Each structure stands twice: as structure tokens, then as C-alpha cells.
Amino acid sequence: MLKKLDTLKVGETGRIKMVGGEGRLRRRLFDMGVTPGAEVKVKKLAPLGDPMELTIRGYELTLRKAEAHLVEVEVEGNE
């Protein structure tokens, strides 16, 4: 099932299928390792839900919801 990264709950895992955006923002996401094929897991959400802490490519990454909304992931199995 395809979802936007910002809609995943804590503990959910998925594989990145598409990274949206344009220009510098898209390049920045790619530079941080947010690329198609990478596995991503939601570790924590801030008290108000923004930003979110992810595990991707073996390291912790914090993204704002607006940035995470640009990333489409395929959710794996039943979390």
C-alpha cells in the first residue's frame, strides 16, 4: 500500500518509492539518503507531531512533516 511518509505512525516501516519536490529541496533529500529503494522506519514523533525522527540507511534522520509529505513509501506488511 502506498502512503506519504508523513502519514506513517511510530514503528511503521516502508520502502521509498518516489521522492517529490524540485530543485534544492529534492537535492537535499537525496543528499540525506532519502532515495527510492531505501528502507525507512518511523522512530519518534515530536509532541505536536512535527518533526518526525526516522531510521534510514542505518542512521537517524529528522524531517519536517512538509518534507516528509514529498516522499511516497510502500508500507510493508501489518505493523
N, CA, C, O and CB atoms as a CASP TS submission, in Angstrom:
PFRMAT TS
TARGET T0000
AUTHOR 0000-0000-0000
METHOD Language model
MODEL 1
PARENT N/A
ATOM      1  N   MET     1       0.845  -1.175   0.000  1.00  0.00           N
ATOM      2  CA  MET     1       0.000   0.000   0.000  1.00  0.00           C
ATOM      3  C   MET     1       0.893   1.242   0.000  1.00  0.00           C
ATOM      4  O   MET     1       1.801   1.352   0.824  1.00  0.00           O
ATOM      5  CB  MET     1      -0.963  -0.004   1.223  1.00  0.00           C
ATOM      6  N   LEU     2       0.644   2.163  -0.905  1.00  0.00           N
ATOM      7  CA  LEU     2       1.438   3.393  -0.980  1.00  0.00           C
ATOM      8  C   LEU     2       0.865   4.459  -0.064  1.00  0.00           C
ATOM      9  O   LEU     2      -0.347   4.671  -0.011  1.00  0.00           O
ATOM     10  CB  LEU     2       1.497   3.914  -2.422  1.00  0.00           C
ATOM     11  N   LYS     3       1.768   5.132   0.663  1.00  0.00           N
ATOM     12  CA  LYS     3       1.386   6.212   1.579  1.00  0.00           C
ATOM     13  C   LYS     3       2.430   7.314   1.493  1.00  0.00           C
ATOM     14  O   LYS     3       3.548   7.085   1.031  1.00  0.00           O
ATOM     15  CB  LYS     3       1.248   5.692   3.047  1.00  0.00           C
ATOM     16  N   LYS     4       2.069   8.491   1.931  1.00  0.00           N
ATOM     17  CA  LYS     4       3.040   9.563   2.093  1.00  0.00           C
ATOM     18  C   LYS     4       3.784   9.306   3.408  1.00  0.00           C
ATOM     19  O   LYS     4       3.190   8.829   4.374  1.00  0.00           O
ATOM     20  CB  LYS     4       2.345  10.983   2.085  1.00  0.00           C
ATOM     21  N   LEU     5       5.053   9.615   3.443  1.00  0.00           N
ATOM     22  CA  LEU     5       5.876   9.355   4.626  1.00  0.00           C
ATOM     23  C   LEU     5       5.330  10.054   5.869  1.00  0.00           C
ATOM     24  O   LEU     5       5.427   9.513   6.971  1.00  0.00           O
ATOM     25  CB  LEU     5       7.310   9.803   4.374  1.00  0.00           C
ATOM     26  N   ASP     6       4.762  11.239   5.710  1.00  0.00           N
ATOM     27  CA  ASP     6       4.263  11.974   6.877  1.00  0.00           C
ATOM     28  C   ASP     6       3.034  11.335   7.517  1.00  0.00           C
ATOM     29  O   ASP     6       2.643  11.736   8.613  1.00  0.00           O
ATOM     30  CB  ASP     6       3.935  13.388   6.481  1.00  0.00           C
ATOM     31  N   THR     7       2.406  10.337   6.853  1.00  0.00           N
ATOM     32  CA  THR     7       1.218   9.693   7.426  1.00  0.00           C
ATOM     33  C   THR     7       1.556   8.406   8.182  1.00  0.00           C
ATOM     34  O   THR     7       0.676   7.812   8.805  1.00  0.00           O
ATOM     35  CB  THR     7       0.214   9.386   6.325  1.00  0.00           C
ATOM     36  N   LEU     8       2.810   7.971   8.137  1.00  0.00           N
ATOM     37  CA  LEU     8       3.194   6.762   8.855  1.00  0.00           C
ATOM     38  C   LEU     8       3.181   7.003  10.361  1.00  0.00           C
ATOM     39  O   LEU     8       3.464   8.104  10.836  1.00  0.00           O
ATOM     40  CB  LEU     8       4.582   6.286   8.403  1.00  0.00           C
ATOM     41  N   LYS     9       2.849   5.957  11.090  1.00  0.00           N
ATOM     42  CA  LYS     9       2.817   6.009  12.556  1.00  0.00           C
ATOM     43  C   LYS     9       4.150   5.506  13.105  1.00  0.00           C
ATOM     44  O   LYS     9       4.940   4.897  12.384  1.00  0.00           O
ATOM     45  CB  LYS     9       1.633   5.162  13.123  1.00  0.00           C
ATOM     46  N   VAL    10       4.387   5.767  14.385  1.00  0.00           N
ATOM     47  CA  VAL    10       5.602   5.295  15.044  1.00  0.00           C
ATOM     48  C   VAL    10       5.660   3.776  14.950  1.00  0.00           C
ATOM     49  O   VAL    10       4.688   3.086  15.257  1.00  0.00           O
ATOM     50  CB  VAL    10       5.652   5.760  16.528  1.00  0.00           C
ATOM     51  N   GLY    11       6.817   3.261  14.519  1.00  0.00           N
ATOM     52  CA  GLY    11       7.023   1.828  14.388  1.00  0.00           C
ATOM     53  C   GLY    11       6.762   1.289  12.995  1.00  0.00           C
ATOM     54  O   GLY    11       7.170   0.169  12.686  1.00  0.00           O
ATOM     55  N   GLU    12       6.095   2.052  12.150  1.00  0.00           N
ATOM     56  CA  GLU    12       5.822   1.579  10.784  1.00  0.00           C
ATOM     57  C   GLU    12       7.088   1.641   9.932  1.00  0.00           C
ATOM     58  O   GLU    12       7.927   2.527  10.094  1.00  0.00           O
ATOM     59  CB  GLU    12       4.697   2.422  10.129  1.00  0.00           C
ATOM     60  N   THR    13       7.200   0.687   9.032  1.00  0.00           N
ATOM     61  CA  THR    13       8.340   0.582   8.133  1.00  0.00           C
ATOM     62  C   THR    13       7.840   0.575   6.704  1.00  0.00           C
ATOM     63  O   THR    13       6.766   0.050   6.408  1.00  0.00           O
ATOM     64  CB  THR    13       9.175  -0.684   8.430  1.00  0.00           C
ATOM     65  N   GLY    14       8.634   1.166   5.818  1.00  0.00           N
ATOM     66  CA  GLY    14       8.273   1.158   4.407  1.00  0.00           C
ATOM     67  C   GLY    14       9.506   1.311   3.540  1.00  0.00           C
ATOM     68  O   GLY    14      10.606   1.570   4.028  1.00  0.00           O
ATOM     69  N   ARG    15       9.297   1.144   2.245  1.00  0.00           N
ATOM     70  CA  ARG    15      10.373   1.309   1.269  1.00  0.00           C
ATOM     71  C   ARG    15      10.019   2.501   0.395  1.00  0.00           C
ATOM     72  O   ARG    15       8.911   2.590  -0.134  1.00  0.00           O
ATOM     73  CB  ARG    15      10.580   0.008   0.406  1.00  0.00           C
ATOM     74  N   ILE    16      10.966   3.413   0.248  1.00  0.00           N
ATOM     75  CA  ILE    16      10.726   4.633  -0.527  1.00  0.00           C
ATOM     76  C   ILE    16      10.530   4.276  -1.994  1.00  0.00           C
ATOM     77  O   ILE    16      11.341   3.563  -2.586  1.00  0.00           O
ATOM     78  CB  ILE    16      11.899   5.636  -0.364  1.00  0.00           C
ATOM     79  N   LYS    17       9.441   4.781  -2.573  1.00  0.00           N
ATOM     80  CA  LYS    17       9.132   4.542  -3.975  1.00  0.00           C
ATOM     81  C   LYS    17       9.385   5.777  -4.828  1.00  0.00           C
ATOM     82  O   LYS    17       9.835   5.660  -5.968  1.00  0.00           O
ATOM     83  CB  LYS    17       7.692   4.097  -4.124  1.00  0.00           C
ATOM     84  N   MET    18       9.095   6.982  -4.279  1.00  0.00           N
ATOM     85  CA  MET    18       9.238   8.198  -5.058  1.00  0.00           C
ATOM     86  C   MET    18       9.534   9.380  -4.133  1.00  0.00           C
ATOM     87  O   MET    18       8.998   9.474  -3.029  1.00  0.00           O
ATOM     88  CB  MET    18       7.967   8.461  -5.889  1.00  0.00           C
ATOM     89  N   VAL    19      10.394  10.273  -4.606  1.00  0.00           N
ATOM     90  CA  VAL    19      10.702  11.494  -3.871  1.00  0.00           C
ATOM     91  C   VAL    19      10.261  12.660  -4.749  1.00  0.00           C
ATOM     92  O   VAL    19      10.756  12.834  -5.862  1.00  0.00           O
ATOM     93  CB  VAL    19      12.239  11.588  -3.502  1.00  0.00           C
ATOM     94  N   GLY    20       9.329  13.451  -4.238  1.00  0.00           N
ATOM     95  CA  GLY    20       8.817  14.598  -4.987  1.00  0.00           C
ATOM     96  C   GLY    20       9.638  15.843  -4.713  1.00  0.00           C
ATOM     97  O   GLY    20      10.794  15.771  -4.294  1.00  0.00           O
ATOM     98  N   GLY    21       9.021  16.971  -4.957  1.00  0.00           N
ATOM     99  CA  GLY    21       9.717  18.238  -4.763  1.00  0.00           C
ATOM    100  C   GLY    21      10.535  18.588  -5.986  1.00  0.00           C
ATOM    101  O   GLY    21      10.552  17.859  -6.979  1.00  0.00           O
ATOM    102  N   GLU    22      11.210  19.715  -5.893  1.00  0.00           N
ATOM    103  CA  GLU    22      12.042  20.145  -7.007  1.00  0.00           C
ATOM    104  C   GLU    22      13.201  20.976  -6.510  1.00  0.00           C
ATOM    105  O   GLU    22      13.200  21.471  -5.383  1.00  0.00           O
ATOM    106  CB  GLU    22      11.224  20.932  -8.021  1.00  0.00           C
ATOM    107  N   GLY    23      14.173  21.117  -7.358  1.00  0.00           N
ATOM    108  CA  GLY    23      15.312  21.980  -7.063  1.00  0.00           C
ATOM    109  C   GLY    23      16.103  21.577  -5.847  1.00  0.00           C
ATOM    110  O   GLY    23      16.399  20.403  -5.625  1.00  0.00           O
ATOM    111  N   ARG    24      16.444  22.600  -5.050  1.00  0.00           N
ATOM    112  CA  ARG    24      17.326  22.378  -3.892  1.00  0.00           C
ATOM    113  C   ARG    24      16.732  21.438  -2.849  1.00  0.00           C
ATOM    114  O   ARG    24      17.452  20.645  -2.241  1.00  0.00           O
ATOM    115  CB  ARG    24      17.649  23.698  -3.237  1.00  0.00           C
ATOM    116  N   LEU    25      15.416  21.525  -2.642  1.00  0.00           N
ATOM    117  CA  LEU    25      14.787  20.667  -1.632  1.00  0.00           C
ATOM    118  C   LEU    25      14.915  19.188  -2.012  1.00  0.00           C
ATOM    119  O   LEU    25      15.269  18.358  -1.176  1.00  0.00           O
ATOM    120  CB  LEU    25      13.299  21.043  -1.459  1.00  0.00           C
ATOM    121  N   ARG    26      14.633  18.872  -3.247  1.00  0.00           N
ATOM    122  CA  ARG    26      14.759  17.478  -3.699  1.00  0.00           C
ATOM    123  C   ARG    26      16.212  17.013  -3.615  1.00  0.00           C
ATOM    124  O   ARG    26      16.480  15.895  -3.176  1.00  0.00           O
ATOM    125  CB  ARG    26      14.235  17.325  -5.149  1.00  0.00           C
ATOM    126  N   ARG    27      17.138  17.854  -4.026  1.00  0.00           N
ATOM    127  CA  ARG    27      18.569  17.518  -3.952  1.00  0.00           C
ATOM    128  C   ARG    27      18.983  17.277  -2.502  1.00  0.00           C
ATOM    129  O   ARG    27      19.749  16.356  -2.216  1.00  0.00           O
ATOM    130  CB  ARG    27      19.431  18.649  -4.574  1.00  0.00           C
ATOM    131  N   ARG    28      18.478  18.101  -1.590  1.00  0.00           N
ATOM    132  CA  ARG    28      18.792  17.963  -0.163  1.00  0.00           C
ATOM    133  C   ARG    28      18.296  16.626   0.381  1.00  0.00           C
ATOM    134  O   ARG    28      19.011  15.956   1.127  1.00  0.00           O
ATOM    135  CB  ARG    28      18.169  19.120   0.637  1.00  0.00           C
ATOM    136  N   LEU    29      17.077  16.234   0.013  1.00  0.00           N
ATOM    137  CA  LEU    29      16.544  14.944   0.444  1.00  0.00           C
ATOM    138  C   LEU    29      17.417  13.801  -0.079  1.00  0.00           C
ATOM    139  O   LEU    29      17.744  12.874   0.662  1.00  0.00           O
ATOM    140  CB  LEU    29      15.089  14.772  -0.038  1.00  0.00           C
ATOM    141  N   PHE    30      17.790  13.874  -1.357  1.00  0.00           N
ATOM    142  CA  PHE    30      18.670  12.843  -1.918  1.00  0.00           C
ATOM    143  C   PHE    30      20.010  12.806  -1.188  1.00  0.00           C
ATOM    144  O   PHE    30      20.524  11.725  -0.899  1.00  0.00           O
ATOM    145  CB  PHE    30      18.896  13.090  -3.416  1.00  0.00           C
ATOM    146  N   ASP    31      20.578  13.966  -0.889  1.00  0.00           N
ATOM    147  CA  ASP    31      21.861  14.025  -0.186  1.00  0.00           C
ATOM    148  C   ASP    31      21.787  13.406   1.211  1.00  0.00           C
ATOM    149  O   ASP    31      22.784  12.890   1.715  1.00  0.00           O
ATOM    150  CB  ASP    31      22.327  15.466  -0.081  1.00  0.00           C
ATOM    151  N   MET    32      20.606  13.458   1.835  1.00  0.00           N
ATOM    152  CA  MET    32      20.425  12.879   3.164  1.00  0.00           C
ATOM    153  C   MET    32      20.134  11.384   3.101  1.00  0.00           C
ATOM    154  O   MET    32      19.946  10.750   4.139  1.00  0.00           O
ATOM    155  CB  MET    32      19.302  13.590   3.894  1.00  0.00           C
ATOM    156  N   GLY    33      20.095  10.813   1.900  1.00  0.00           N
ATOM    157  CA  GLY    33      19.863   9.381   1.759  1.00  0.00           C
ATOM    158  C   GLY    33      18.421   8.997   1.523  1.00  0.00           C
ATOM    159  O   GLY    33      18.095   7.811   1.485  1.00  0.00           O
ATOM    160  N   VAL    34      17.545   9.985   1.362  1.00  0.00           N
ATOM    161  CA  VAL    34      16.140   9.717   1.091  1.00  0.00           C
ATOM    162  C   VAL    34      16.007   9.486  -0.415  1.00  0.00           C
ATOM    163  O   VAL    34      15.717  10.409  -1.177  1.00  0.00           O
ATOM    164  CB  VAL    34      15.214  10.902   1.583  1.00  0.00           C
ATOM    165  N   THR    35      16.226   8.238  -0.825  1.00  0.00           N
ATOM    166  CA  THR    35      16.229   7.889  -2.242  1.00  0.00           C
ATOM    167  C   THR    35      15.344   6.660  -2.466  1.00  0.00           C
ATOM    168  O   THR    35      15.154   5.857  -1.553  1.00  0.00           O
ATOM    169  CB  THR    35      17.679   7.624  -2.744  1.00  0.00           C
ATOM    170  N   PRO    36      14.807   6.514  -3.668  1.00  0.00           N
ATOM    171  CA  PRO    36      13.983   5.339  -3.958  1.00  0.00           C
ATOM    172  C   PRO    36      14.746   4.043  -3.669  1.00  0.00           C
ATOM    173  O   PRO    36      15.922   3.901  -4.004  1.00  0.00           O
ATOM    174  CB  PRO    36      13.519   5.361  -5.424  1.00  0.00           C
ATOM    175  N   GLY    37      14.038   3.106  -3.037  1.00  0.00           N
ATOM    176  CA  GLY    37      14.625   1.817  -2.689  1.00  0.00           C
ATOM    177  C   GLY    37      15.105   1.723  -1.257  1.00  0.00           C
ATOM    178  O   GLY    37      15.297   0.621  -0.744  1.00  0.00           O
ATOM    179  N   ALA    38      15.305   2.856  -0.599  1.00  0.00           N
ATOM    180  CA  ALA    38      15.786   2.837   0.785  1.00  0.00           C
ATOM    181  C   ALA    38      14.648   2.456   1.736  1.00  0.00           C
ATOM    182  O   ALA    38      13.504   2.870   1.553  1.00  0.00           O
ATOM    183  CB  ALA    38      16.377   4.218   1.176  1.00  0.00           C
ATOM    184  N   GLU    39      14.984   1.663   2.747  1.00  0.00           N
ATOM    185  CA  GLU    39      14.004   1.300   3.770  1.00  0.00           C
ATOM    186  C   GLU    39      13.999   2.379   4.841  1.00  0.00           C
ATOM    187  O   GLU    39      15.056   2.863   5.246  1.00  0.00           O
ATOM    188  CB  GLU    39      14.320  -0.097   4.388  1.00  0.00           C
ATOM    189  N   VAL    40      12.817   2.754   5.297  1.00  0.00           N
ATOM    190  CA  VAL    40      12.684   3.807   6.295  1.00  0.00           C
ATOM    191  C   VAL    40      11.733   3.346   7.398  1.00  0.00           C
ATOM    192  O   VAL    40      10.719   2.703   7.127  1.00  0.00           O
ATOM    193  CB  VAL    40      12.176   5.122   5.646  1.00  0.00           C
ATOM    194  N   LYS    41      12.072   3.680   8.644  1.00  0.00           N
ATOM    195  CA  LYS    41      11.230   3.332   9.792  1.00  0.00           C
ATOM    196  C   LYS    41      11.006   4.582  10.625  1.00  0.00           C
ATOM    197  O   LYS    41      11.944   5.341  10.870  1.00  0.00           O
ATOM    198  CB  LYS    41      11.877   2.200  10.653  1.00  0.00           C
ATOM    199  N   VAL    42       9.782   4.803  11.060  1.00  0.00           N
ATOM    200  CA  VAL    42       9.466   5.950  11.917  1.00  0.00           C
ATOM    201  C   VAL    42       9.796   5.573  13.355  1.00  0.00           C
ATOM    202  O   VAL    42       9.216   4.640  13.911  1.00  0.00           O
ATOM    203  CB  VAL    42       7.959   6.376  11.777  1.00  0.00           C
ATOM    204  N   LYS    43      10.737   6.311  13.955  1.00  0.00           N
ATOM    205  CA  LYS    43      11.170   6.033  15.328  1.00  0.00           C
ATOM    206  C   LYS    43      10.364   6.817  16.358  1.00  0.00           C
ATOM    207  O   LYS    43       9.889   6.258  17.346  1.00  0.00           O
ATOM    208  CB  LYS    43      12.645   6.355  15.483  1.00  0.00           C
ATOM    209  N   LYS    44      10.215   8.133  16.114  1.00  0.00           N
ATOM    210  CA  LYS    44       9.543   9.002  17.090  1.00  0.00           C
ATOM    211  C   LYS    44       8.857  10.143  16.367  1.00  0.00           C
ATOM    212  O   LYS    44       9.209  10.500  15.243  1.00  0.00           O
ATOM    213  CB  LYS    44      10.548   9.553  18.134  1.00  0.00           C
ATOM    214  N   LEU    45       7.870  10.703  17.044  1.00  0.00           N
ATOM    215  CA  LEU    45       7.247  11.947  16.595  1.00  0.00           C
ATOM    216  C   LEU    45       7.367  12.950  17.730  1.00  0.00           C
ATOM    217  O   LEU    45       7.265  12.589  18.902  1.00  0.00           O
ATOM    218  CB  LEU    45       5.744  11.730  16.177  1.00  0.00           C
ATOM    219  N   ALA    46       7.582  14.201  17.380  1.00  0.00           N
ATOM    220  CA  ALA    46       7.606  15.257  18.399  1.00  0.00           C
ATOM    221  C   ALA    46       6.208  15.352  19.031  1.00  0.00           C
ATOM    222  O   ALA    46       5.237  14.885  18.435  1.00  0.00           O
ATOM    223  CB  ALA    46       8.044  16.644  17.774  1.00  0.00           C
ATOM    224  N   PRO    47       6.092  15.940  20.211  1.00  0.00           N
ATOM    225  CA  PRO    47       4.795  16.014  20.896  1.00  0.00           C
ATOM    226  C   PRO    47       3.655  16.570  20.036  1.00  0.00           C
ATOM    227  O   PRO    47       2.515  16.127  20.174  1.00  0.00           O
ATOM    228  CB  PRO    47       4.934  16.862  22.122  1.00  0.00           C
ATOM    229  N   LEU    48       3.936  17.508  19.171  1.00  0.00           N
ATOM    230  CA  LEU    48       2.888  18.047  18.305  1.00  0.00           C
ATOM    231  C   LEU    48       2.912  17.410  16.920  1.00  0.00           C
ATOM    232  O   LEU    48       2.220  17.870  16.011  1.00  0.00           O
ATOM    233  CB  LEU    48       3.038  19.555  18.181  1.00  0.00           C
ATOM    234  N   GLY    49       3.710  16.345  16.754  1.00  0.00           N
ATOM    235  CA  GLY    49       3.741  15.594  15.514  1.00  0.00           C
ATOM    236  C   GLY    49       4.729  16.090  14.475  1.00  0.00           C
ATOM    237  O   GLY    49       4.866  15.478  13.416  1.00  0.00           O
ATOM    238  N   ASP    50       5.417  17.183  14.757  1.00  0.00           N
ATOM    239  CA  ASP    50       6.349  17.740  13.777  1.00  0.00           C
ATOM    240  C   ASP    50       7.567  18.270  14.515  1.00  0.00           C
ATOM    241  O   ASP    50       7.397  19.127  15.382  1.00  0.00           O
ATOM    242  CB  ASP    50       5.678  18.865  12.930  1.00  0.00           C
ATOM    243  N   PRO    51       8.766  17.826  14.234  1.00  0.00           N
ATOM    244  CA  PRO    51       9.206  16.929  13.166  1.00  0.00           C
ATOM    245  C   PRO    51       9.071  15.461  13.550  1.00  0.00           C
ATOM    246  O   PRO    51       8.594  15.124  14.634  1.00  0.00           O
ATOM    247  CB  PRO    51      10.644  17.227  12.797  1.00  0.00           C
ATOM    248  N   MET    52       9.504  14.596  12.632  1.00  0.00           N
ATOM    249  CA  MET    52       9.490  13.165  12.882  1.00  0.00           C
ATOM    250  C   MET    52      10.903  12.610  12.756  1.00  0.00           C
ATOM    251  O   MET    52      11.684  13.040  11.906  1.00  0.00           O
ATOM    252  CB  MET    52       8.532  12.448  11.911  1.00  0.00           C
ATOM    253  N   GLU    53      11.216  11.643  13.619  1.00  0.00           N
ATOM    254  CA  GLU    53      12.551  11.023  13.596  1.00  0.00           C
ATOM    255  C   GLU    53      12.450   9.679  12.895  1.00  0.00           C
ATOM    256  O   GLU    53      11.599   8.853  13.224  1.00  0.00           O
ATOM    257  CB  GLU    53      13.130  10.850  15.043  1.00  0.00           C
ATOM    258  N   LEU    54      13.331   9.472  11.922  1.00  0.00           N
ATOM    259  CA  LEU    54      13.322   8.276  11.094  1.00  0.00           C
ATOM    260  C   LEU    54      14.651   7.546  11.199  1.00  0.00           C
ATOM    261  O   LEU    54      15.676   8.142  11.530  1.00  0.00           O
ATOM    262  CB  LEU    54      13.024   8.632   9.635  1.00  0.00           C
ATOM    263  N   THR    55      14.623   6.253  10.914  1.00  0.00           N
ATOM    264  CA  THR    55      15.849   5.492  10.716  1.00  0.00           C
ATOM    265  C   THR    55      15.894   5.146   9.240  1.00  0.00           C
ATOM    266  O   THR    55      14.980   4.515   8.709  1.00  0.00           O
ATOM    267  CB  THR    55      15.906   4.196  11.629  1.00  0.00           C
ATOM    268  N   ILE    56      16.967   5.565   8.583  1.00  0.00           N
ATOM    269  CA  ILE    56      17.138   5.303   7.160  1.00  0.00           C
ATOM    270  C   ILE    56      18.612   5.057   6.886  1.00  0.00           C
ATOM    271  O   ILE    56      19.468   5.823   7.328  1.00  0.00           O
ATOM    272  CB  ILE    56      16.600   6.483   6.300  1.00  0.00           C
ATOM    273  N   ARG    57      18.903   4.005   6.170  1.00  0.00           N
ATOM    274  CA  ARG    57      20.284   3.648   5.810  1.00  0.00           C
ATOM    275  C   ARG    57      21.206   3.551   7.029  1.00  0.00           C
ATOM    276  O   ARG    57      22.391   3.873   6.944  1.00  0.00           O
ATOM    277  CB  ARG    57      20.845   4.672   4.832  1.00  0.00           C
ATOM    278  N   GLY    58      20.651   3.103   8.173  1.00  0.00           N
ATOM    279  CA  GLY    58      21.462   2.871   9.359  1.00  0.00           C
ATOM    280  C   GLY    58      21.732   4.090  10.225  1.00  0.00           C
ATOM    281  O   GLY    58      22.529   4.005  11.160  1.00  0.00           O
ATOM    282  N   TYR    59      21.096   5.215   9.948  1.00  0.00           N
ATOM    283  CA  TYR    59      21.284   6.379  10.812  1.00  0.00           C
ATOM    284  C   TYR    59      19.949   7.058  11.091  1.00  0.00           C
ATOM    285  O   TYR    59      18.952   6.806  10.415  1.00  0.00           O
ATOM    286  CB  TYR    59      22.265   7.376  10.171  1.00  0.00           C
ATOM    287  N   GLU    60      19.952   7.915  12.093  1.00  0.00           N
ATOM    288  CA  GLU    60      18.752   8.642  12.490  1.00  0.00           C
ATOM    289  C   GLU    60      18.669   9.946  11.704  1.00  0.00           C
ATOM    290  O   GLU    60      19.663  10.658  11.557  1.00  0.00           O
ATOM    291  CB  GLU    60      18.749   8.917  14.017  1.00  0.00           C
ATOM    292  N   LEU    61      17.478  10.252  11.204  1.00  0.00           N
ATOM    293  CA  LEU    61      17.250  11.456  10.417  1.00  0.00           C
ATOM    294  C   LEU    61      15.970  12.108  10.901  1.00  0.00           C
ATOM    295  O   LEU    61      14.972  11.425  11.130  1.00  0.00           O
ATOM    296  CB  LEU    61      17.173  11.138   8.897  1.00  0.00           C
ATOM    297  N   THR    62      15.989  13.420  11.060  1.00  0.00           N
ATOM    298  CA  THR    62      14.802  14.153  11.456  1.00  0.00           C
ATOM    299  C   THR    62      14.322  14.983  10.280  1.00  0.00           C
ATOM    300  O   THR    62      15.080  15.754   9.692  1.00  0.00           O
ATOM    301  CB  THR    62      15.081  15.046  12.685  1.00  0.00           C
ATOM    302  N   LEU    63      13.039  14.810   9.944  1.00  0.00           N
ATOM    303  CA  LEU    63      12.440  15.560   8.841  1.00  0.00           C
ATOM    304  C   LEU    63      11.203  16.294   9.316  1.00  0.00           C
ATOM    305  O   LEU    63      10.477  15.808  10.185  1.00  0.00           O
ATOM    306  CB  LEU    63      12.089  14.628   7.673  1.00  0.00           C
ATOM    307  N   ARG    64      10.965  17.458   8.749  1.00  0.00           N
ATOM    308  CA  ARG    64       9.709  18.162   8.989  1.00  0.00           C
ATOM    309  C   ARG    64       8.610  17.436   8.231  1.00  0.00           C
ATOM    310  O   ARG    64       8.876  16.749   7.245  1.00  0.00           O
ATOM    311  CB  ARG    64       9.800  19.663   8.552  1.00  0.00           C
ATOM    312  N   LYS    65       7.370  17.589   8.694  1.00  0.00           N
ATOM    313  CA  LYS    65       6.233  16.947   8.023  1.00  0.00           C
ATOM    314  C   LYS    65       6.117  17.414   6.579  1.00  0.00           C
ATOM    315  O   LYS    65       5.781  16.618   5.702  1.00  0.00           O
ATOM    316  CB  LYS    65       4.926  17.242   8.776  1.00  0.00           C
ATOM    317  N   ALA    66       6.390  18.690   6.314  1.00  0.00           N
ATOM    318  CA  ALA    66       6.293  19.221   4.949  1.00  0.00           C
ATOM    319  C   ALA    66       7.284  18.513   4.021  1.00  0.00           C
ATOM    320  O   ALA    66       6.969  18.256   2.859  1.00  0.00           O
ATOM    321  CB  ALA    66       6.552  20.748   4.942  1.00  0.00           C
ATOM    322  N   GLU    67       8.465  18.200   4.524  1.00  0.00           N
ATOM    323  CA  GLU    67       9.456  17.475   3.727  1.00  0.00           C
ATOM    324  C   GLU    67       9.036  16.011   3.560  1.00  0.00           C
ATOM    325  O   GLU    67       9.147  15.443   2.473  1.00  0.00           O
ATOM    326  CB  GLU    67      10.855  17.564   4.387  1.00  0.00           C
ATOM    327  N   ALA    68       8.557  15.416   4.644  1.00  0.00           N
ATOM    328  CA  ALA    68       8.138  14.009   4.613  1.00  0.00           C
ATOM    329  C   ALA    68       6.946  13.816   3.683  1.00  0.00           C
ATOM    330  O   ALA    68       6.777  12.736   3.117  1.00  0.00           O
ATOM    331  CB  ALA    68       7.786  13.520   6.028  1.00  0.00           C
ATOM    332  N   HIS    69       6.120  14.839   3.517  1.00  0.00           N
ATOM    333  CA  HIS    69       4.947  14.737   2.647  1.00  0.00           C
ATOM    334  C   HIS    69       5.350  14.551   1.179  1.00  0.00           C
ATOM    335  O   HIS    69       4.550  14.069   0.377  1.00  0.00           O
ATOM    336  CB  HIS    69       4.071  15.986   2.795  1.00  0.00           C
ATOM    337  N   LEU    70       6.562  14.923   0.829  1.00  0.00           N
ATOM    338  CA  LEU    70       7.038  14.794  -0.551  1.00  0.00           C
ATOM    339  C   LEU    70       7.498  13.380  -0.886  1.00  0.00           C
ATOM    340  O   LEU    70       7.763  13.068  -2.047  1.00  0.00           O
ATOM    341  CB  LEU    70       8.172  15.762  -0.797  1.00  0.00           C
ATOM    342  N   VAL    71       7.594  12.526   0.128  1.00  0.00           N
ATOM    343  CA  VAL    71       8.154  11.186  -0.054  1.00  0.00           C
ATOM    344  C   VAL    71       7.022  10.152  -0.017  1.00  0.00           C
ATOM    345  O   VAL    71       6.238  10.115   0.931  1.00  0.00           O
ATOM    346  CB  VAL    71       9.222  10.875   1.043  1.00  0.00           C
ATOM    347  N   GLU    72       6.948   9.322  -1.048  1.00  0.00           N
ATOM    348  CA  GLU    72       5.951   8.275  -1.123  1.00  0.00           C
ATOM    349  C   GLU    72       6.626   6.947  -0.788  1.00  0.00           C
ATOM    350  O   GLU    72       7.673   6.613  -1.341  1.00  0.00           O
ATOM    351  CB  GLU    72       5.284   8.233  -2.530  1.00  0.00           C
ATOM    352  N   VAL    73       6.009   6.190   0.130  1.00  0.00           N
ATOM    353  CA  VAL    73       6.583   4.911   0.554  1.00  0.00           C
ATOM    354  C   VAL    73       5.574   3.792   0.376  1.00  0.00           C
ATOM    355  O   VAL    73       4.364   4.015   0.410  1.00  0.00           O
ATOM    356  CB  VAL    73       7.045   4.979   2.017  1.00  0.00           C
ATOM    357  N   GLU    74       6.090   2.586   0.185  1.00  0.00           N
ATOM    358  CA  GLU    74       5.247   1.401   0.164  1.00  0.00           C
ATOM    359  C   GLU    74       5.367   0.761   1.530  1.00  0.00           C
ATOM    360  O   GLU    74       6.450   0.336   1.932  1.00  0.00           O
ATOM    361  CB  GLU    74       5.655   0.405  -0.983  1.00  0.00           C
ATOM    362  N   VAL    75       4.251   0.691   2.246  1.00  0.00           N
ATOM    363  CA  VAL    75       4.235   0.127   3.602  1.00  0.00           C
ATOM    364  C   VAL    75       4.293  -1.387   3.493  1.00  0.00           C
ATOM    365  O   VAL    75       3.593  -1.998   2.686  1.00  0.00           O
ATOM    366  CB  VAL    75       2.964   0.581   4.398  1.00  0.00           C
ATOM    367  N   GLU    76       5.148  -1.982   4.330  1.00  0.00           N
ATOM    368  CA  GLU    76       5.385  -3.413   4.289  1.00  0.00           C
ATOM    369  C   GLU    76       4.571  -4.135   5.354  1.00  0.00           C
ATOM    370  O   GLU    76       4.703  -3.838   6.542  1.00  0.00           O
ATOM    371  CB  GLU    76       6.866  -3.708   4.469  1.00  0.00           C
ATOM    372  N   GLY    77       3.733  -5.074   4.943  1.00  0.00           N
ATOM    373  CA  GLY    77       3.015  -5.929   5.865  1.00  0.00           C
ATOM    374  C   GLY    77       2.116  -5.198   6.834  1.00  0.00           C
ATOM    375  O   GLY    77       1.705  -4.064   6.586  1.00  0.00           O
ATOM    376  N   ASN    78       1.808  -5.866   7.961  1.00  0.00           N
ATOM    377  CA  ASN    78       0.957  -5.305   9.012  1.00  0.00           C
ATOM    378  C   ASN    78       1.834  -4.890  10.173  1.00  0.00           C
ATOM    379  O   ASN    78       2.466  -5.729  10.814  1.00  0.00           O
ATOM    380  CB  ASN    78      -0.125  -6.322   9.474  1.00  0.00           C
ATOM    381  N   GLU    79       1.873  -3.602  10.442  1.00  0.00           N
ATOM    382  CA  GLU    79       2.695  -3.107  11.551  1.00  0.00           C
ATOM    383  C   GLU    79       1.863  -3.031  12.806  1.00  0.00           C
ATOM    384  O   GLU    79       2.367  -2.637  13.857  1.00  0.00           O
ATOM    385  CB  GLU    79       3.300  -1.728  11.225  1.00  0.00           C
TER
END
